Amino acid sequence: MTKFTLEDLDAIIAARAQSSDEMSYTRTLIDKGVAKCAQKLGEEAVEAAIAAVQEDRKELTSEAADLLYHLLVVLNVLNVPLDDVMAELAGRTGQTGLEEKASRQQE
Ligand SMILES: N=c1c2ncn([C@@H]3O[C@H](COP(=O)(O)OP(=O)(O)OP(=O)(O)O)[C@@H](O)[C@H]3O)c2ncn1[C@@H]1O[C@H](COP(=O)(O)O)[C@@H](O)[C@H]1O
């Protein structure tokens, strides 16, 4: 099976944001404005945290998916590229992290 990445989901969200598909949840949510998108992001974060506290791995998996989706929607609405977030993370990793990645790719 082809690996599904955050980049793939980000591209789908970007396409829906540009579409006029009234059946699209993404399009409908974005039309409600950044405050509603941010509210959904916050709700999903809380639901994921509750699942974590309850050590409910199945629920956490589902809520984590909702959380990542809603985070990407908010980034899209505010024109913050996912690449910028990944660059921020890469910058925090430092040389050791990059060496570990290169080592994994050689395995
Ligand atoms: N990953 C997701 C995804 N995760 C969660 N959700 C939606 O997020 C909503 C959150 O759940 P809630 O119960 O809080 O929703 P709700 O009660 O309807 O929301 P509100 O009334 O509170 O706004 C649900 O309606 C889910 O369907 C998602 N909707 C879409 N995607 C992806 O986006 C793609 C495009 O979807 P559409 O925009 O619908 O075409 C899909 O193919 C998926 O890949």
The ligand as a MOL file (V3000), in Angstrom:
LIG
                    3D

  0  0  0     0  0            999 V3000
M  V30 BEGIN CTAB
M  V30 COUNTS 44 47 0 0 0
M  V30 BEGIN ATOM
M  V30 1 N -9.2950 13.8940 7.3680 0
M  V30 2 C -10.4100 14.4160 7.2580 0
M  V30 3 C -11.2400 14.6370 8.4090 0
M  V30 4 N -11.0500 14.3780 9.7210 0
M  V30 5 C -12.1520 14.7910 10.3380 0
M  V30 6 N -13.0310 15.3020 9.4480 0
M  V30 7 C -14.3640 15.8280 9.7170 0
M  V30 8 O -14.2960 16.6420 10.8320 0
M  V30 9 C -15.5580 16.6710 11.4710 0
M  V30 10 C -15.2800 16.7060 12.9360 0
M  V30 11 O -16.1740 15.9830 13.6510 0
M  V30 12 P -17.2960 16.6700 14.5130 0
M  V30 13 O -18.1430 15.5720 15.0540 0
M  V30 14 O -16.6890 17.6250 15.4680 0
M  V30 15 O -18.0250 17.4450 13.3320 0
M  V30 16 P -19.3450 18.2380 13.2780 0
M  V30 17 O -20.1590 17.9980 14.4900 0
M  V30 18 O -19.9440 17.9220 11.9400 0
M  V30 19 O -18.7530 19.6960 13.2250 0
M  V30 20 P -19.2990 21.0900 13.7470 0
M  V30 21 O -20.7760 21.0990 13.5400 0
M  V30 22 O -18.8490 21.2130 15.1780 0
M  V30 23 O -18.5580 22.0640 12.8640 0
M  V30 24 C -16.3350 15.4570 10.9570 0
M  V30 25 O -17.4540 15.8880 10.2000 0
M  V30 26 C -15.3330 14.7240 10.0790 0
M  V30 27 O -15.8930 14.2160 8.8870 0
M  V30 28 C -12.4840 15.2410 8.2410 0
M  V30 29 N -12.9430 15.6510 7.0300 0
M  V30 30 C -12.1490 15.4380 5.9540 0
M  V30 31 N -10.9060 14.8430 6.0330 0
M  V30 32 C -10.0660 14.6710 4.8300 0
M  V30 33 O -10.3400 15.7020 3.9210 0
M  V30 34 C -10.6850 15.1320 2.6560 0
M  V30 35 C -11.6710 16.0310 1.9640 0
M  V30 36 O -12.8970 15.9720 2.6390 0
M  V30 37 P -14.0990 16.8670 2.1590 0
M  V30 38 O -13.6750 18.2670 2.3530 0
M  V30 39 O -15.2940 16.5050 2.9850 0
M  V30 40 O -14.2970 16.5510 0.6800 0
M  V30 41 C -11.2080 13.7430 2.9480 0
M  V30 42 O -11.0340 12.8990 1.8600 0
M  V30 43 C -10.2990 13.3370 4.0860 0
M  V30 44 O -9.0640 12.8980 3.5500 0
M  V30 END ATOM
M  V30 BEGIN BOND
M  V30 1 2 1 2
M  V30 2 1 2 3
M  V30 3 1 2 31
M  V30 4 1 3 4
M  V30 5 2 3 28
M  V30 6 2 4 5
M  V30 7 1 5 6
M  V30 8 1 6 7
M  V30 9 1 6 28
M  V30 10 1 7 8
M  V30 11 1 7 26
M  V30 12 1 8 9
M  V30 13 1 9 10
M  V30 14 1 9 24
M  V30 15 1 10 11
M  V30 16 1 11 12
M  V30 17 2 12 13
M  V30 18 1 12 14
M  V30 19 1 12 15
M  V30 20 1 15 16
M  V30 21 2 16 17
M  V30 22 1 16 18
M  V30 23 1 16 19
M  V30 24 1 19 20
M  V30 25 2 20 21
M  V30 26 1 20 22
M  V30 27 1 20 23
M  V30 28 1 24 25
M  V30 29 1 24 26
M  V30 30 1 26 27
M  V30 31 1 28 29
M  V30 32 2 29 30
M  V30 33 1 30 31
M  V30 34 1 31 32
M  V30 35 1 32 33
M  V30 36 1 32 43
M  V30 37 1 33 34
M  V30 38 1 34 35
M  V30 39 1 34 41
M  V30 40 1 35 36
M  V30 41 1 36 37
M  V30 42 2 37 38
M  V30 43 1 37 39
M  V30 44 1 37 40
M  V30 45 1 41 42
M  V30 46 1 41 43
M  V30 47 1 43 44
M  V30 END BOND
M  V30 END CTAB
M  END
